[in-house]
Amino acid sequence: MGISEGHYIENSQDLKNALNMDQELYLHTYNVNKGRDFLENLSKNNNYNEFSYVLTKEGARFVYNKQMELFLRRKRQIELILRGRNKDKEKTENIGYVYVLSNKSFPPNTFKIGSTYGTPEERAEELTGTGHLHSFKVEMNIKIQSAEYYEKKIHSLLKTYRVKQNREFFDIELSKIKHCLKQVSQISEKGSKKLTLDQIKKEISL
């Protein structure tokens, strides 16, 4: 027997029973959607007038938690969509990051300097998954146009500190790297001016 309109729901089990037993009331789009939960529809439409059930605190909490789950899921989906659109825009405009990463496995004062058109955090996660014992940590980054171009210029500026040729690892104090990256970002106006290595050297102090 279904639970009729106006029934006082004592607890979450009653509510679950109502969901299972009275589909005509709780699944008001059942014939169209074949089983879409009324809570989801309620969350979408905010239409509470069709339902006159009275919930206890426990029942209300159950419904609230379900609605929050749906809200957070949709919020996450929207965030991912917006982040994807922003990435596409930045990639079209050639905007990326030059980042500095550290790892506990490295000797002291050894850092990786690279570039990415994703986020530095995502790049750190990717590198961590390539078999390193410890995770990479983002120490700093600059958001800059022509990121790969300026990454190579920074490598050239710091070539005397390079651990090995053709590798992105440098044996240098972090404060010096930060100072270098900040100056490159400033004098290039965040990459909007594409400067040569000689032009950068004239204005930078290491």
Backbone as a printed PyTorch tensor [residue, N CA C, xyz], in Angstrom:
tensor([[[  0.8500,  -1.1980,   0.0000],
         [  0.0000,   0.0000,   0.0000],
         [  0.8790,   1.2390,   0.0000]],

        [[  0.5400,   2.2070,  -0.8740],
         [  1.3360,   3.4190,  -0.9520],
         [  1.0880,   4.3390,   0.2180]],

        [[  1.9490,   5.3070,   0.3760],
         [  1.7910,   6.2910,   1.4430],
         [  1.0400,   7.4790,   0.8650]],

        [[ -0.0590,   7.8360,   1.4540],
         [ -0.9260,   8.8550,   0.8590],
         [ -0.4280,  10.2600,   1.1670]],

        [[ -0.9560,  11.2260,   0.3930],
         [ -0.5600,  12.6200,   0.5460],
         [ -0.8980,  13.1110,   1.9490]],

        [[  0.0390,  13.8020,   2.5680],
         [ -0.1600,  14.3260,   3.9060],
         [  0.3540,  13.4050,   4.9860]],

        [[  0.8580,  12.2170,   4.6030],
         [  1.3770,  11.2770,   5.6000],
         [  2.5760,  11.8960,   6.3040]],

        [[  2.6580,  11.6960,   7.6030],
         [  3.7640,  12.2300,   8.4010],
         [  4.9330,  11.2450,   8.3430]],

        [[  6.0080,  11.6520,   7.7170],
         [  7.1540,  10.7590,   7.5480],
         [  8.0260,  10.8250,   8.7910]],

        [[  8.1730,   9.7110,   9.4640],
         [  8.8550,   9.6870,  10.7570],
         [ 10.3740,   9.7090,  10.6330]],

        [[ 10.9090,   9.0300,   9.6670],
         [ 12.3600,   8.9330,   9.5550],
         [ 12.7570,   8.6520,   8.1150]],

        [[ 14.0690,   8.5150,   7.9100],
         [ 14.5590,   8.3200,   6.5470],
         [ 14.0820,   7.0060,   5.9510]],

        [[ 13.8510,   6.0040,   6.7770],
         [ 13.3590,   4.7280,   6.2670],
         [ 11.9580,   4.8800,   5.7060]],

        [[ 11.1140,   5.6830,   6.4000],
         [  9.7740,   5.9640,   5.8800],
         [  9.8520,   6.6360,   4.5230]],

        [[ 10.7960,   7.5660,   4.4180],
         [ 10.9320,   8.2840,   3.1520],
         [ 11.3780,   7.3210,   2.0520]],

        [[ 12.2970,   6.4300,   2.3900],
         [ 12.7410,   5.4490,   1.3990],
         [ 11.5860,   4.5340,   0.9910]],

        [[ 10.7740,   4.1490,   1.9810],
         [  9.6200,   3.3170,   1.6740],
         [  8.6520,   4.0480,   0.7580]],

        [[  8.4780,   5.3520,   1.0270],
         [  7.5820,   6.1480,   0.1940],
         [  8.1080,   6.2240,  -1.2280]],

        [[  9.4100,   6.3790,  -1.3640],
         [ 10.0160,   6.4450,  -2.6940],
         [  9.7930,   5.1350,  -3.4480]],

        [[  9.8990,   4.0350,  -2.7140],
         [  9.7560,   2.7190,  -3.3460],
         [  8.3020,   2.3660,  -3.6290]],

        [[  7.3920,   2.7510,  -2.7020],
         [  6.0100,   2.2640,  -2.7530],
         [  5.0530,   3.1720,  -3.5070]],

        [[  5.3070,   4.4580,  -3.5360],
         [  4.3260,   5.3660,  -4.1220],
         [  4.9360,   6.0880,  -5.3160]],

        [[  5.2200,   5.3770,  -6.3780],
         [  5.9050,   5.9480,  -7.5250],
         [  5.0760,   7.0030,  -8.2410]],

        [[  3.7690,   6.8550,  -8.2480],
         [  2.9440,   7.8200,  -8.9590],
         [  3.1070,   9.2140,  -8.3810]],

        [[  3.2890,   9.2970,  -7.0500],
         [  3.4500,  10.6010,  -6.4190],
         [  4.8910,  11.0770,  -6.4910]],

        [[  5.8200,  10.2050,  -6.1330],
         [  7.2060,  10.6340,  -6.0040],
         [  7.9770,  10.6400,  -7.3120]],

        [[  7.5530,   9.8540,  -8.2720],
         [  8.1990,   9.8740,  -9.5760],
         [  7.2460,  10.5270, -10.5630]],

        [[  7.0640,  11.8410, -10.4260],
         [  6.0390,  12.5140, -11.2160],
         [  6.4090,  12.6330, -12.6790]],

        [[  7.6270,  12.2910, -13.0510],
         [  7.9790,  12.2330, -14.4700],
         [  8.2880,  10.7960, -14.8790]],

        [[  7.7460,   9.8580, -14.1070],
         [  8.0820,   8.4460, -14.3240],
         [  7.7400,   7.9760, -15.7330]],

        [[  6.5380,   8.3310, -16.2350],
         [  6.1080,   7.8480, -17.5410],
         [  6.9840,   8.3870, -18.6660]],

        [[  7.5470,   9.5560, -18.4550],
         [  8.3970,  10.1500, -19.4830],
         [  9.8410,   9.6890, -19.3290]],

        [[ 10.3450,   9.7430, -18.1080],
         [ 11.7580,   9.4850, -17.8700],
         [ 12.0660,   8.0740, -17.3780]],

        [[ 11.0230,   7.2990, -17.0920],
         [ 11.1860,   5.9100, -16.6880],
         [ 12.1430,   5.7720, -15.5050]],

        [[ 11.7650,   6.3970, -14.4030],
         [ 12.5060,   6.1270, -13.1750],
         [ 13.3500,   7.2640, -12.6530]],

        [[ 13.2220,   8.4500, -13.1930],
         [ 14.0190,   9.5590, -12.6520],
         [ 13.5300,   9.8910, -11.2490]],

        [[ 14.4070,  10.0040, -10.3350],
         [ 14.0740,  10.2140,  -8.9290],
         [ 13.3830,  11.5560,  -8.7440]],

        [[ 12.2980,  11.5730,  -7.9430],
         [ 11.5840,  12.8310,  -7.7260],
         [ 12.4760,  13.8720,  -7.0720]],

        [[ 13.4360,  13.4290,  -6.3020],
         [ 14.3320,  14.3960,  -5.6510],
         [ 15.1160,  15.1930,  -6.6810]],

        [[ 15.5290,  14.5190,  -7.7560],
         [ 16.2610,  15.2040,  -8.8050],
         [ 15.3730,  16.2310,  -9.4860]],

        [[ 14.1430,  15.8450,  -9.7830],
         [ 13.2090,  16.7730, -10.3980],
         [ 12.8750,  17.9320,  -9.4620]],

        [[ 12.7540,  17.6060,  -8.1840],
         [ 12.4700,  18.6330,  -7.1910],
         [ 13.5980,  19.6460,  -7.1480]],

        [[ 14.8470,  19.1180,  -7.2250],
         [ 16.0110,  19.9810,  -7.1900],
         [ 16.0840,  20.8620,  -8.4330]],

        [[ 15.6820,  20.2870,  -9.5820],
         [ 15.7340,  21.0430, -10.8330],
         [ 14.6830,  22.1500, -10.8730]],

        [[ 13.4670,  21.7920, -10.4700],
         [ 12.3330,  22.6990, -10.6510],
         [ 11.9850,  23.5390,  -9.4380]],

        [[ 12.5270,  23.1510,  -8.2720],
         [ 12.1760,  23.8280,  -7.0190],
         [ 10.6630,  23.9180,  -6.8360]],

        [[  9.9560,  22.8720,  -7.2950],
         [  8.4970,  22.8870,  -7.2290],
         [  8.0360,  22.0570,  -6.0410]],

        [[  7.8410,  22.6990,  -4.9040],
         [  7.4600,  22.0000,  -3.6930],
         [  5.9310,  21.9690,  -3.4920]],

        [[  5.2040,  22.7210,  -4.3040],
         [  3.7660,  22.8450,  -4.0750],
         [  3.0110,  21.5540,  -4.3320]],

        [[  3.5370,  20.6900,  -5.1970],
         [  2.8460,  19.4630,  -5.5460],
         [  2.9600,  18.4100,  -4.4510]],

        [[  3.8460,  18.6260,  -3.4700],
         [  4.0930,  17.6280,  -2.4470],
         [  3.7770,  18.2120,  -1.0680]],

        [[  2.9130,  17.5370,  -0.3200],
         [  2.5250,  18.0670,   0.9880],
         [  2.9810,  17.1500,   2.1200]],

        [[  4.0750,  16.4210,   1.9050],
         [  4.5990,  15.5710,   2.9610],
         [  5.2730,  16.4230,   4.0350]],

        [[  5.1090,  16.0280,   5.2670],
         [  5.7400,  16.7210,   6.3930],
         [  6.8760,  15.8450,   6.8950]],

        [[  8.1020,  16.3900,   6.9250],
         [  9.2630,  15.6060,   7.3000],
         [  9.7410,  15.9560,   8.7050]],

        [[ 10.2320,  14.9510,   9.4030],
         [ 10.9220,  15.2190,  10.6640],
         [ 12.3070,  15.7670,  10.3300]],

        [[ 13.0780,  16.1020,  11.3480],
         [ 14.4340,  16.6140,  11.1140],
         [ 15.2750,  15.5970,  10.3530]],

        [[ 15.1170,  14.3300,  10.7420],
         [ 15.9010,  13.2860,  10.0770],
         [ 15.4880,  13.1500,   8.6180]],

        [[ 14.1900,  13.1830,   8.3650],
         [ 13.7120,  13.0900,   6.9930],
         [ 14.1410,  14.2860,   6.1620]],

        [[ 14.0270,  15.4730,   6.7700],
         [ 14.4360,  16.6970,   6.0580],
         [ 15.9250,  16.6680,   5.7460]],

        [[ 16.6900,  16.1380,   6.6890],
         [ 18.1380,  16.0510,   6.4720],
         [ 18.4550,  15.0990,   5.3280]],

        [[ 17.7040,  14.0180,   5.2490],
         [ 17.8980,  13.0450,   4.1720],
         [ 17.6600,  13.6970,   2.8110]],

        [[ 16.5360,  14.4280,   2.6950],
         [ 16.2170,  15.1150,   1.4410],
         [ 17.2650,  16.1790,   1.1320]],

        [[ 17.6490,  16.9510,   2.1550],
         [ 18.6400,  18.0230,   1.9720],
         [ 19.9600,  17.4530,   1.4580]],

        [[ 20.4070,  16.3500,   2.0600],
         [ 21.6730,  15.7410,   1.6440],
         [ 21.6170,  15.2720,   0.1910]],

        [[ 20.4460,  14.7150,  -0.2020],
         [ 20.2870,  14.2900,  -1.5930],
         [ 20.3660,  15.4820,  -2.5400]],

        [[ 19.6980,  16.5730,  -2.1530],
         [ 19.7130,  17.7740,  -2.9900],
         [ 21.1240,  18.3620,  -3.0790]],

        [[ 21.8590,  18.3480,  -1.9650],
         [ 23.2240,  18.8740,  -1.9550],
         [ 24.1340,  18.0310,  -2.8310]],

        [[ 23.9300,  16.7170,  -2.8220],
         [ 24.7170,  15.8430,  -3.6920],
         [ 24.5240,  16.2290,  -5.1520]],

        [[ 23.2640,  16.4450,  -5.5350],
         [ 22.9630,  16.8460,  -6.9070],
         [ 23.5640,  18.2050,  -7.2260]],

        [[ 23.4310,  19.1430,  -6.2790],
         [ 23.9560,  20.4930,  -6.4850],
         [ 25.4690,  20.4710,  -6.6850]],

        [[ 26.1770,  19.7410,  -5.8120],
         [ 27.6330,  19.6930,  -5.8810],
         [ 28.1070,  19.0010,  -7.1560]],

        [[ 27.3300,  17.9670,  -7.5820],
         [ 27.6870,  17.2760,  -8.8130],
         [ 27.5590,  18.2100, -10.0090]],

        [[ 26.4550,  18.9840, -10.0420],
         [ 26.2530,  19.9200, -11.1520],
         [ 27.2690,  21.0570, -11.1020]],

        [[ 27.5710,  21.5230,  -9.8860],
         [ 28.5590,  22.5920,  -9.7220],
         [ 29.9170,  22.1570, -10.2640]],

        [[ 30.3030,  20.9140,  -9.9490],
         [ 31.5690,  20.3670, -10.4410],
         [ 31.5580,  20.2660, -11.9630]],

        [[ 30.4380,  19.8410, -12.5400],
         [ 30.3360,  19.7330, -13.9920],
         [ 30.5010,  21.1000, -14.6490]],

        [[ 29.8500,  22.1230, -14.0640],
         [ 29.9500,  23.4830, -14.6030],
         [ 31.3780,  23.9930, -14.5060]],

        [[ 32.0280,  23.7300, -13.3740],
         [ 33.4140,  24.1670, -13.1870],
         [ 34.3290,  23.5460, -14.2350]],

        [[ 34.1270,  22.2580, -14.5160],
         [ 34.9530,  21.5770, -15.5080],
         [ 34.7220,  22.1420, -16.9100]],

        [[ 33.4550,  22.4530, -17.2140],
         [ 33.1430,  23.0420, -18.5220],
         [ 33.8100,  24.4040, -18.6700]],

        [[ 33.6750,  25.2470, -17.6240],
         [ 34.2680,  26.5880, -17.6690],
         [ 35.7880,  26.5190, -17.7380]],

        [[ 36.3720,  25.5800, -16.9910],
         [ 37.8210,  25.4410, -17.0100],
         [ 38.2930,  25.0110, -18.3940]],

        [[ 37.5270,  24.1130, -19.0190],
         [ 37.8770,  23.6660, -20.3630],
         [ 37.8030,  24.7980, -21.3750]],

        [[ 36.7590,  25.6180, -21.2600],
         [ 36.6260,  26.7580, -22.1710],
         [ 37.7570,  27.7470, -21.9740]],

        [[ 38.1350,  27.9760, -20.7010],
         [ 39.2120,  28.9060, -20.4020],
         [ 40.5360,  28.3990, -20.9600]],

        [[ 40.7550,  27.0790, -20.8560],
         [ 41.9740,  26.4820, -21.4040],
         [ 42.0360,  26.6630, -22.9110]],

        [[ 40.9030,  26.4140, -23.5770],
         [ 40.8540,  26.5630, -25.0360],
         [ 41.1680,  27.9910, -25.4450]],

        [[ 40.6060,  28.9470, -24.6830],
         [ 40.8470,  30.3560, -24.9900],
         [ 42.3160,  30.7110, -24.8070]],

        [[ 42.9020,  30.2490, -23.6850],
         [ 44.3000,  30.5640, -23.4010],
         [ 45.2270,  29.9040, -24.4120]],

        [[ 44.8630,  28.6800, -24.8210],
         [ 45.6940,  28.0020, -25.8090],
         [ 45.6400,  28.7260, -27.1440]],

        [[ 44.4430,  29.2070, -27.5170],
         [ 44.2950,  29.9760, -28.7570],
         [ 45.1320,  31.2510, -28.6880]],

        [[ 45.1530,  31.8730, -27.5180],
         [ 45.9180,  33.1100, -27.3380],
         [ 47.3670,  32.8350, -26.9640]],

        [[ 47.7560,  31.5380, -26.9400],
         [ 49.1210,  31.1240, -26.6540],
         [ 49.5670,  31.5280, -25.2460]],

        [[ 48.6490,  31.4760, -24.2930],
         [ 48.9650,  31.8100, -22.9060],
         [ 49.1340,  30.5350, -22.1020]],

        [[ 50.2320,  30.4310, -21.3920],
         [ 50.5000,  29.2510, -20.5680],
         [ 51.2410,  29.6380, -19.3070]],

        [[ 51.9710,  28.6940, -18.7580],
         [ 52.7050,  28.9240, -17.5120],
         [ 54.1430,  28.4250, -17.6460]],

        [[ 55.0540,  29.1750, -17.0500],
         [ 56.3880,  28.6460, -16.7730],
         [ 56.3870,  28.3370, -15.2820]],

        [[ 56.7100,  27.1020, -14.9450],
         [ 56.5740,  26.6530, -13.5590],
         [ 57.9110,  26.1850, -12.9850]],

        [[ 57.9590,  26.1330, -11.6710],
         [ 59.1240,  25.5900, -10.9520],
         [ 58.6060,  24.4900, -10.0340]],

        [[ 59.1570,  23.2840, -10.1910],
         [ 58.7320,  22.1460,  -9.3850],
         [ 59.8790,  21.6200,  -8.5330]],

        [[ 59.5210,  21.1520,  -7.3510],
         [ 60.4920,  20.4910,  -6.4810],
         [ 60.0140,  19.0690,  -6.2220]],

        [[ 60.9320,  18.2460,  -5.7640],
         [ 60.5970,  16.8630,  -5.4200],
         [ 61.5540,  16.3990,  -4.3320]],

        [[ 61.0240,  15.7270,  -3.3220],
         [ 61.8480,  15.2650,  -2.1990],
         [ 62.9510,  14.3180,  -2.6490]],

        [[ 62.7570,  13.6940,  -3.8110],
         [ 63.7630,  12.7660,  -4.3310],
         [ 64.9820,  13.4940,  -4.8870]],

        [[ 64.8340,  14.7910,  -5.1900],
         [ 65.9270,  15.5590,  -5.7740],
         [ 66.9390,  15.9420,  -4.6960]],

        [[ 68.1980,  16.1740,  -5.0920],
         [ 69.1740,  16.7440,  -4.1500],
         [ 68.7250,  18.1440,  -3.7240]],

        [[ 69.2460,  18.6670,  -2.6330],
         [ 68.8710,  20.0250,  -2.1920],
         [ 69.1260,  21.0660,  -3.2870]],

        [[ 68.2320,  22.0480,  -3.3630],
         [ 68.3350,  23.1480,  -4.3390],
         [ 68.3300,  22.6720,  -5.7950]],

        [[ 67.6510,  21.5710,  -6.0530],
         [ 67.4920,  21.1010,  -7.4370],
         [ 66.0210,  21.2250,  -7.8090]],

        [[ 65.7640,  21.9190,  -8.9160],
         [ 64.3850,  22.2040,  -9.3150],
         [ 64.2030,  21.9500, -10.8070]],

        [[ 62.9880,  21.6360, -11.1570],
         [ 62.6200,  21.4690, -12.5720],
         [ 61.9150,  22.7300, -13.0330]],

        [[ 62.3570,  23.3010, -14.1250],
         [ 61.7240,  24.4870, -14.7090],
         [ 61.1740,  24.0940, -16.0720]],

        [[ 59.8680,  24.1930, -16.2260],
         [ 59.2380,  23.7970, -17.4740],
         [ 58.1000,  24.7240, -17.8320]],

        [[ 57.3590,  24.3370, -18.8600],
         [ 56.2090,  25.1430, -19.2900],
         [ 55.0470,  24.2170, -19.6030]],

        [[ 53.8540,  24.7670, -19.5240],
         [ 52.6480,  23.9940, -19.8160],
         [ 51.5270,  24.9320, -20.2350]],

        [[ 50.6040,  24.4040, -21.0400],
         [ 49.4130,  25.1630, -21.4020],
         [ 48.1910,  24.6440, -20.6550]],

        [[ 48.4360,  23.7170, -19.7000],
         [ 47.4140,  23.3470, -18.7270],
         [ 47.6620,  24.1830, -17.4880]],

        [[ 47.5250,  23.5900, -16.3250],
         [ 47.8840,  24.2890, -15.0930],
         [ 49.1290,  23.6300, -14.5230]],

        [[ 49.9450,  24.3770, -13.7660],
         [ 51.1410,  23.7870, -13.1510],
         [ 50.7960,  22.6140, -12.2420]],

        [[ 49.6590,  22.7040, -11.5420],
         [ 49.2510,  21.6250, -10.6380],
         [ 48.9600,  20.3380, -11.4180]],

        [[ 48.2880,  20.4810, -12.5640],
         [ 48.0060,  19.3140, -13.3950],
         [ 49.2960,  18.7080, -13.9400]],

        [[ 50.2320,  19.5680, -14.3150],
         [ 51.5240,  19.0940, -14.8310],
         [ 52.3010,  18.3560, -13.7420]],

        [[ 52.2400,  18.8730, -12.5150],
         [ 52.9100,  18.2190, -11.3870],
         [ 52.3280,  16.8300, -11.1540]],

        [[ 51.0060,  16.7100, -11.2720],
         [ 50.3480,  15.4180, -11.0970],
         [ 50.7560,  14.4420, -12.2030]],

        [[ 50.8390,  14.9500, -13.4330],
         [ 51.2490,  14.1020, -14.5570],
         [ 52.6550,  13.5490, -14.3400]],

        [[ 53.5640,  14.4150, -13.9170],
         [ 54.9520,  13.9970, -13.7150],
         [ 55.0830,  13.0390, -12.5380]],

        [[ 54.2770,  13.2590, -11.5230],
         [ 54.3010,  12.3690, -10.3530],
         [ 53.9130,  10.9560, -10.7630]],

        [[ 53.0270,  10.8550, -11.7400],
         [ 52.5580,   9.5480, -12.1870],
         [ 53.5070,   8.8230, -13.1310]],

        [[ 54.6880,   9.3740, -13.3660],
         [ 55.6420,   8.7410, -14.2900],
         [ 56.6710,   7.8900, -13.5620]],

        [[ 56.3720,   7.5080, -12.3130],
         [ 57.2470,   6.5690, -11.6090],
         [ 58.1220,   7.1860, -10.5470]],

        [[ 57.8860,   8.4540, -10.1910],
         [ 58.6870,   9.0910,  -9.1440],
         [ 58.2180,   8.6260,  -7.7710]],

        [[ 59.1800,   8.4970,  -6.8680],
         [ 58.8780,   8.0140,  -5.5250],
         [ 58.0220,   9.0140,  -4.7530]],

        [[ 58.3410,  10.3010,  -4.8950],
         [ 57.6050,  11.3520,  -4.2040],
         [ 56.8770,  12.2360,  -5.2150]],

        [[ 55.8440,  12.9140,  -4.7440],
         [ 55.0590,  13.7850,  -5.6250],
         [ 55.7890,  15.1030,  -5.8610]],

        [[ 55.5170,  15.6980,  -7.0160],
         [ 56.0850,  17.0070,  -7.3430],
         [ 55.2650,  18.1050,  -6.6630]],

        [[ 55.9560,  19.1500,  -6.2850],
         [ 55.3110,  20.2920,  -5.6370],
         [ 55.5760,  21.5450,  -6.4600]],

        [[ 54.5240,  22.3280,  -6.7220],
         [ 54.6750,  23.5830,  -7.4600],
         [ 55.2130,  24.6430,  -6.4980]],

        [[ 56.4110,  25.1150,  -6.7660],
         [ 57.0270,  26.1290,  -5.9050],
         [ 56.6400,  27.5430,  -6.3320]],

        [[ 56.5000,  27.7390,  -7.6270],
         [ 56.0270,  29.0320,  -8.1470],
         [ 55.7250,  28.8770,  -9.6250]],

        [[ 55.0460,  29.8610, -10.1870],
         [ 54.8090,  29.8680, -11.6240],
         [ 54.4980,  31.2900, -12.0630]],

        [[ 54.6840,  31.5290, -13.3350],
         [ 54.2470,  32.8010, -13.9270],
         [ 53.3280,  32.4690, -15.0950]],

        [[ 52.2550,  33.2110, -15.2120],
         [ 51.3410,  33.0660, -16.3340],
         [ 51.8210,  34.0210, -17.4200]],

        [[ 52.1150,  33.4740, -18.5850],
         [ 52.8020,  34.2850, -19.5910],
         [ 52.4360,  33.8330, -20.9990]],

        [[ 52.3660,  34.7950, -21.8890],
         [ 52.1310,  34.4890, -23.3010],
         [ 53.4130,  33.8960, -23.8860]],

        [[ 53.2690,  32.9770, -24.8480],
         [ 54.4200,  32.2830, -25.4430],
         [ 55.2450,  31.5940, -24.3570]],

        [[ 54.5510,  30.7990, -23.5540],
         [ 55.1910,  30.1730, -22.3870],
         [ 56.3860,  29.3040, -22.7770]],

        [[ 56.2280,  28.5020, -23.8200],
         [ 57.3270,  27.6210, -24.2270],
         [ 58.5340,  28.4250, -24.7040]],

        [[ 58.2690,  29.5210, -25.3970],
         [ 59.3480,  30.3980, -25.8720],
         [ 60.1360,  30.9590, -24.6950]],

        [[ 59.4080,  31.4790, -23.6870],
         [ 60.0950,  32.0790, -22.5390],
         [ 60.6950,  31.0400, -21.6000]],

        [[ 60.1420,  29.8310, -21.6160],
         [ 60.7870,  28.7460, -20.8630],
         [ 62.2070,  28.5270, -21.3830]],

        [[ 62.3500,  28.4730, -22.7010],
         [ 63.6710,  28.2430, -23.3040],
         [ 64.6170,  29.4170, -23.0150]],

        [[ 64.0760,  30.6360, -22.9920],
         [ 64.9190,  31.7980, -22.6940],
         [ 65.3950,  31.7570, -21.2360]],

        [[ 64.5280,  31.3310, -20.3450],
         [ 64.9050,  31.2100, -18.9310],
         [ 65.9490,  30.1140, -18.7580]],

        [[ 65.7960,  29.0170, -19.4920],
         [ 66.8060,  27.9650, -19.4540],
         [ 68.1630,  28.5070, -19.8920]],

        [[ 68.1540,  29.3340, -20.9140],
         [ 69.4100,  29.9170, -21.3990],
         [ 70.0150,  30.8720, -20.3780]],

        [[ 69.1590,  31.6540, -19.7150],
         [ 69.6480,  32.5870, -18.6890],
         [ 70.2950,  31.8480, -17.5200]],

        [[ 69.7810,  30.6520, -17.2260],
         [ 70.2560,  29.8910, -16.0680],
         [ 71.1230,  28.6960, -16.4730]],

        [[ 71.7190,  28.7480, -17.6640],
         [ 72.4220,  27.5760, -18.1930],
         [ 73.6160,  27.1480, -17.3440]],

        [[ 74.2470,  28.0730, -16.6330],
         [ 75.3950,  27.6990, -15.7940],
         [ 74.9730,  26.8500, -14.5880]],

        [[ 73.6640,  26.8700, -14.2830],
         [ 73.1480,  26.0940, -13.1470],
         [ 72.4950,  24.7840, -13.5880]],

        [[ 72.5390,  24.5280, -14.8810],
         [ 71.8470,  23.3550, -15.4040],
         [ 72.5640,  22.0820, -14.9610]],

        [[ 71.7800,  21.1260, -14.4590],
         [ 72.3680,  19.8820, -13.9700],
         [ 72.9350,  19.0640, -15.1230]],

        [[ 72.1790,  18.9930, -16.2120],
         [ 72.5950,  18.2210, -17.3780],
         [ 72.0190,  18.8590, -18.6190]],

        [[ 72.8280,  18.8980, -19.6780],
         [ 72.3720,  19.5000, -20.9260],
         [ 71.1300,  18.7860, -21.4590]],

        [[ 70.2080,  19.5780, -22.0080],
         [ 68.9480,  19.0730, -22.5750],
         [ 67.9860,  18.5040, -21.5330]],

        [[ 68.2420,  18.7950, -20.2700],
         [ 67.2950,  18.4270, -19.2240],
         [ 66.8160,  19.7100, -18.5480]],

        [[ 65.6510,  19.6380, -17.9070],
         [ 65.0340,  20.8390, -17.3320],
         [ 65.3220,  20.9940, -15.8420]],

        [[ 66.4210,  20.4210, -15.3630],
         [ 66.7390,  20.4560, -13.9400],
         [ 67.9030,  21.3980, -13.6790]],

        [[ 67.7510,  22.1790, -12.5960],
         [ 68.7380,  23.2150, -12.2830],
         [ 69.1200,  23.1510, -10.8070]],

        [[ 70.4180,  23.2980, -10.5660],
         [ 70.9530,  23.3070,  -9.2100],
         [ 71.1830,  24.7650,  -8.8100]],

        [[ 70.1880,  25.3560,  -8.1740],
         [ 70.2020,  26.7880,  -7.8900],
         [ 69.2200,  27.0840,  -6.7550]],

        [[ 69.4940,  28.1270,  -6.0160],
         [ 68.5840,  28.5060,  -4.9280],
         [ 67.2320,  28.9290,  -5.5030]],

        [[ 66.1690,  28.5320,  -4.8150],
         [ 64.8190,  28.8380,  -5.2800],
         [ 64.5910,  30.3460,  -5.3860]],

        [[ 65.1320,  31.1070,  -4.4560],
         [ 64.9310,  32.5700,  -4.4730],
         [ 65.4830,  33.1940,  -5.7520]],

        [[ 66.5840,  32.6380,  -6.2820],
         [ 67.1730,  33.1640,  -7.5250],
         [ 66.2860,  32.8360,  -8.7240]],

        [[ 65.7070,  31.6370,  -8.7090],
         [ 64.7850,  31.2690,  -9.8040],
         [ 63.5710,  32.1830,  -9.7920]],

        [[ 63.0030,  32.3770,  -8.6000],
         [ 61.8220,  33.2430,  -8.4820],
         [ 62.1370,  34.6490,  -8.9850]],

        [[ 63.2970,  35.1580,  -8.6050],
         [ 63.7120,  36.5080,  -9.0200],
         [ 63.8240,  36.5820, -10.5420]],

        [[ 64.3960,  35.5430, -11.1410],
         [ 64.5660,  35.4970, -12.5930],
         [ 63.2120,  35.4780, -13.2990]],

        [[ 62.3090,  34.5950, -12.8680],
         [ 61.0040,  34.4630, -13.5220],
         [ 60.1790,  35.7400, -13.3900]],

        [[ 60.2190,  36.3470, -12.2320],
         [ 59.4570,  37.5820, -12.0240],
         [ 59.9590,  38.6950, -12.9350]],

        [[ 61.2730,  38.7760, -13.0970],
         [ 61.8350,  39.8100, -13.9670],
         [ 61.4700,  39.5690, -15.4300]],

        [[ 61.5350,  38.3260, -15.8630],
         [ 61.1800,  37.9950, -17.2470],
         [ 59.7200,  38.3520, -17.5110]],

        [[ 58.8560,  38.0270, -16.5610],
         [ 57.4410,  38.3510, -16.7110],
         [ 57.2300,  39.8600, -16.7830]],

        [[ 57.9550,  40.5790, -15.9550],
         [ 57.7850,  42.0320, -15.8860],
         [ 58.2890,  42.7320, -17.1360]],

        [[ 59.5110,  42.4190, -17.5570],
         [ 60.0850,  43.1530, -18.6930],
         [ 59.4420,  42.7540, -20.0280]],

        [[ 58.8600,  41.5530, -20.0790],
         [ 58.1800,  41.1180, -21.3150],
         [ 56.7030,  41.4820, -21.2890]],

        [[ 56.2810,  42.1400, -20.2010],
         [ 54.8670,  42.4740, -19.9990],
         [ 54.0000,  41.2250, -20.1470]],

        [[ 54.3570,  40.2230, -19.3400],
         [ 53.6730,  38.9220, -19.2970],
         [ 53.6530,  38.2250, -20.6520]],

        [[ 54.7260,  38.4490, -21.4050],
         [ 54.8820,  37.7560, -22.6820],
         [ 54.2750,  38.4550, -23.8680]],

        [[ 53.6180,  39.5700, -23.6360],
         [ 53.0120,  40.2960, -24.7680],
         [ 54.0890,  40.8750, -25.6840]],

        [[ 55.2770,  41.1090, -25.1360],
         [ 56.4350,  41.5360, -25.9410],
         [ 57.3620,  40.3350, -26.0970]],

        [[ 57.6100,  39.9290, -27.3040],
         [ 58.4700,  38.7630, -27.5450],
         [ 59.9180,  39.2340, -27.6800]],

        [[ 60.6310,  39.1720, -26.5720],
         [ 61.9900,  39.6900, -26.5130],
         [ 63.0130,  38.6150, -26.8560]],

        [[ 64.1250,  39.0320, -27.4340],
         [ 65.2180,  38.1040, -27.7040],
         [ 66.0100,  37.8870, -26.4180]],

        [[ 66.8680,  36.8880, -26.4270],
         [ 67.6920,  36.6050, -25.2480],
         [ 68.5950,  37.7860, -24.9230]],

        [[ 69.1790,  38.4160, -25.9450],
         [ 70.0480,  39.5740, -25.7180],
         [ 69.2740,  40.7340, -25.1020]],

        [[ 68.0470,  40.9560, -25.5470],
         [ 67.2240,  42.0330, -24.9780],
         [ 66.9170,  41.7700, -23.5080]],

        [[ 66.6370,  40.5090, -23.2050],
         [ 66.3370,  40.1550, -21.7960],
         [ 67.5710,  40.3370, -20.9380]],

        [[ 68.7120,  39.8980, -21.4280],
         [ 69.9770,  39.9920, -20.6680],
         [ 70.3350,  41.4380, -20.3220]],

        [[ 69.9890,  42.3490, -21.2160],
         [ 70.3140,  43.7720, -20.9860],
         [ 69.5120,  44.3450, -19.8080]],

        [[ 68.3360,  43.7920, -19.5650],
         [ 67.4510,  44.3740, -18.5580],
         [ 67.3530,  43.5730, -17.2650]],

        [[ 67.8560,  42.3450, -17.3030],
         [ 67.6810,  41.4700, -16.1470],
         [ 68.9270,  41.4450, -15.2740]],

        [[ 68.7370,  41.2300, -13.9810],
         [ 69.8740,  41.0910, -13.0680],
         [ 69.7110,  39.7800, -12.3040]],

        [[ 70.7500,  38.9530, -12.3770],
         [ 70.6930,  37.6390, -11.7210],
         [ 71.6770,  37.5810, -10.5420]]])
